[in-house]
Amino acid sequence: MTTLTSEKDPAPWPTDTTPDLLARISQARAKGVTWLRDRIADDGRPEGAETANLWWRVPWALCVGGAPEAAAAMMGWVEREALTDEGDLRPGPHDVPGGSSPVYHLSALAICAWLLARYDTATAIDTTLRRFQNPDTGGAYDLRDFAQDPLEDNLKTAQLGFSALVTGDRHTAGGVHRWLKRNLAEQPELPKRLFTGRCGDTLVTDFPPETAFLRVVDFQSPRQAYFHPGIAAAFLAGYAQQNSDPSALQLGREYLALRASGTEEQYDDPTSVQICKFGWGAAAMLSADPDGGHLPWVARMGEWFVRRQRPDGAWAPSSFVTPQPGILDLYWKTAEHTMELSYVEQALAAHATR
């Protein structure tokens, strides 16, 4: 098997799927699921729910990770306790902190509800999500009070698009595709830097230093938000499949290619896990574009998740951001990585049978 090597990590990165790699990925995914299940009460209540909503991605992770019964129990609690009748998050600890729009959180819940055939819940959430999409640009608003600050964000926009794919909301998905296409086309500093925010028709390239991590990715520097192209590609791969649109597939390739100009610290920095969504995006592109050269990177990212998992089955956030993670920090990050690794595993398993 050919390998990719790294100066910082002497162990070679795999570039192809093998039974051994798939077995280790499967074991890591199962350990992550077990860790999450152990932190759900009999009534579906997630650990720490009285403190903050760091559980929003757990039902989705359990559903795609192989524990739909646990996901269903938790979604039952979500419907009873955390959602309004209109499909929004209830005020208090269930809501998104800091005035952010609920798009990122609600999208994950809509996906799980749809996968579990709870179509009434998924539809209610989808209706609320539409309120946070700019009808002119297709972008998702970053803040709940978007009338005061209409900033649109790549992360929330792509996540909104992914749930729209799952729920069959073609109008919303089409707007997200339009936004991602325009945002990439108007970038002034590629391939070095990607700006991730827009205000209406304007790309945001001027922001205070304290918000730089959220507004620009410098691929040649360490400790950046490298996940932005990955989540865009995850949506674009699905959009291309759903609409038989080869231009969306090409756009997904262009987003993923941004990591090629970047530092190896995207993968090797022990203090950072910001590359994680690249694995999800590469896996989605491998499924949609099996001959597009994505396999080595999906295999590499499968190994990356395995190496970053703790012995107890959890994953931790980037230590440069959260140097001493508590149980709730581990909870949301383990849910994220379990979900992402599940898609990596599925893509590699399917490719191995070709």
N, C-alpha and C positions, 0 to 999 in steps of 0.2 A: 504493500500500500504506500502510495506517495504521501509525503507529509509537508506541512508548512512549519518552519522553525521560527523561533523568536530569540532575540538576544537576551531578553530578561528571563525567559522561561526556557531552560534547556530541554524540557520535554517537548517532543514534536507535536504539532497540531495535526489531527487527522484531516484528510481531504476527501475521504470516501466513506460510505457506510459499510460496516462490517457487523457480523453477529455480536461480536464482543462490545462494540460501541453501542449498538442498539440495546443490548442487555443492560449496560451500565446506565444508559439514559432512562430506560424503563424503570430500573430500580430507583433512580433519583427522583423521577416523577412520582412513583408510588410512595416514597418516603415523604415527599412534600405533601401529598394528599393526606397521609396519615397524621402528619403534624397539624394540618389544618383541621381535620375532623376531630382531633382530640381537644380542640378549643371551641367546640360548639355544644351548647347545652341541649338537653333532651327536647326542649321546645323550639330548637333552632336558633336560639339567641347566641350571637357571636361573643367571644370574650372581649371585654372592654367596651361594649356598646354604650354603656352609660357614660363613658368618658369622651369618646370621639368616634367619628365614622372613618375607621381605618380598615373596615371589613368589606367595603363595597365590591371588591373584585373577588372575594372568596367564593360566592356561589358559582360564578363563571368558571373559576379555576377548578372547583370540585366537579362541575358538570363535564368539562372537556377532559379533566384529569382522570375520570373513571369512577366517580362517586356521585352519580346523579341523585341517589336517595338522600344523601347528606345535603346536596345543593337544594333539593326540593324542600327539605325541612327548614333550611335557612331562609329560602324565599318565602315560605309561609310566615315566618317571623317578620320578615321585611314587609310583607303586605299588611300584617296586623299592626306593626309598631312603628315602622320607619317611613312609610309612604303615605301621602295624602290620597284622597279619592281621585284627585286630578293627576296623580302620577309624579308628584314632586316629592322631594325630601322634606320631612317634617322639621320645623325649627328646633334648635337645641343641638344636642350632641350628634344627632343623625344628619344634620346639614353640613355643607362644606364650609370649613372655616375661612376667615379672612375676606369674606365677600366675593369669593370666586363663584363663577357660574357652576351649576350642578352637572354640566354636560359630561364631564369625564366620569363621574360617579354613576349617574343615571344610565349612561350608555352601557356600562358593564352589566347593570341589573336588567336592562331591556334585553340584552343578548341572552342571559341565562333564562329569563322568563320565556322567551320565544323557544329556546331549545327544549325547555321543559313543557312546552305546549300550554303555558299559562298566557294565552293570547290576549285576554282582557287586560292583564297587568302590563304586558309588553306594549299594547296599543296605547294605554293611558300614559305610560312613560314616554313613548314616541311622540305623543301629542305635546307633552311638556317640552321635550327636546327641540321640537320645531320652533318654539318661541325664542330659542337662543341661537338660531341660525339667521344670519343676515340674508334676507331674501334676494338682495341684489348681487352680493359677492359669493354667497355660498359658505362663507366662513362662520365658525362658531365663536360666539362672544366669550371673552376671557372672564368677565365679571358678571355677577348677577344683576347689578345695576348698570346695564350696558347703555342706558340712555345718557348716563353721566360720562361714561368712558367706553366708547365702542371698539376697544381693541379686540382684534381677532387673533387667535393663537393656533399654530400648526398642530400642537399636541391634541387639543380639544377638537379641532376641526377633523383631523384624521380619525380620531376615536368615534366621533359622531358618525362619520361616514361608514365605519365598520359596523356599527350597530344598525345603521340603515340598510346595509347589505343583508344582514341576518333577518331583519324584520320585513324585507321586501319594499322598503320605502325608497323607490327609485328617484323620486323628485329630490329628496334630501341628499341622496348619494350623488346625484348629478351635480348638485351645487358644490359639494365637497370636491368632486373631480375638477370642476371649473376653477375652484380656489387654489388647489394644489398645482394645477398646470400654470396658472398665472403667477403664483408666488415663485415658482422655480424660474420661470422665464424672465422675471424682473430682478433677479439677484445680480448685484454689481461686483461681487468679489469671489465668485466660484472659480475653482473648487476649494479655495482656502476657507472661506467663511460663508455660513448660511444664516440669513436673518429669518426669524421665525414668527414675526408678528406683523399684522397689517391693521390699518385704520381705514376702512372703506377701500378706496382705490389706491391708497398710499402704503408702500412698504416702509416699515418702521426701522430706520437705521440710526436714529438718534435717541439715546436713552441714558439715564444715569448709570454710573458704574455698578451700583448695587443691584441693578436688574439685568445686568449683562448675561448672567448665566441662563436666564429665561428667554432672552431676546436674540442671542446670536450663538452659533456654534463655530468655534475655531478648530478645525479638524487637525491642525498641526500643533495644537497645544494640549497639555494634559488636563484632566478633570473638567471636561466639557459635557454638555447635554447631548451626547452622541446619539441618543435614541430618536431624535426627530426624523431623520430619513427612514428609519426602520418602520415606524408606525405609518408613515405615508405610503411606503411600499406595501405594507400589509393590506391597506385599504385598496390600493391601486391594482394589486394582483386580483383581488376578489371582484373589483369593479370590471376589470377586463374580462374575467370569466363570465360574469353575470350579463354583460352587455356585448360580448363578442367584439371587444374593442381593442385592436392591436396597438393603438396609440397610447392607451392607458398602460399597457404592458411595457411599452418603451419608456414611458414616463417613470414607471416603477424601477426600471433598470437604471435610469439616470439618477434617481434618488439614492438607490443602493450604492451606486458607483462613487458617491461622495466620500465614502469611507476609504476608498483606495488611495486618496491623496493624504490620508491622515496618519498620525503617529501610531506606532504599535502599542502605545500606552492606552489606546482605546480598549485593548484586550488584556494587557499585561499589568496594568497598574493595580497593585493589590488593594489600594484604597478606593477604587472606583468600580461600580457596576453599571455605569451609564450606557454601555453598549448593548444592554440586554434586548431591547426591541429590534435591534438589527437581526437577531436570531429569528424573531417572529416574522419580520419582513422578508428575510431570505427564504424562510420555510414557505411562506405564502407564494413567493415568486417561483420557487422550485416546483410547487404544485401546479401553478398556472403556466409555467415556462420551463418544462423539464429539461430542455436542451439549451438553456440560456447561460450555462456556466455557473449556476448557483450552488451546485452540490458541495464543492469544497468548503464553502462558507457556512452552509448549514451543518455539515459535519463538524467543522471547527467550533461553531457556536454550541452544538450539543455537548461537546467536550468541555467547553467553557463553563456551561451551567453545572456539569458534574463536578468540576474542580472547585467551583465557588460554593458548593453546598456544605453546610455545617454537618458534623457527624450525627446530630439529632434530627436531621431532615429539613431544618429551616434554612432560609437564606437571609442575609442581612443587607441593609441599605449601604450605600457608599459611606465608608468611615470618614472620608474627608468632610462629609455633610453631617453624619450622625456617628460620632466617635464612640458613643456608649449606647447602643440601641437597647430599648426596652422591649417588652413582650409585644406591644402594639406595633412597634417599628418592624419587628420580625414578622408580624402577622400580615401586614400589607405587602411586604416585599416577598414573603414566601408565596402568597397568593399570586403575585405578578409572575414570579419565575416559574411556578407550577403551570400556570396558563401558557406561558411562552414555550416552555420545554415540551408541553403536550403537543403543540403545533409542530415543533421541530421533530419530535418523535414520529408523528403521523406522516410528515412529509418524507422523512428518511425511510420509513417502513414501506410507504407506497412506491418510492423510487427503487427500492431494493427488489421489488417484484417486476420491474419493467424488463 
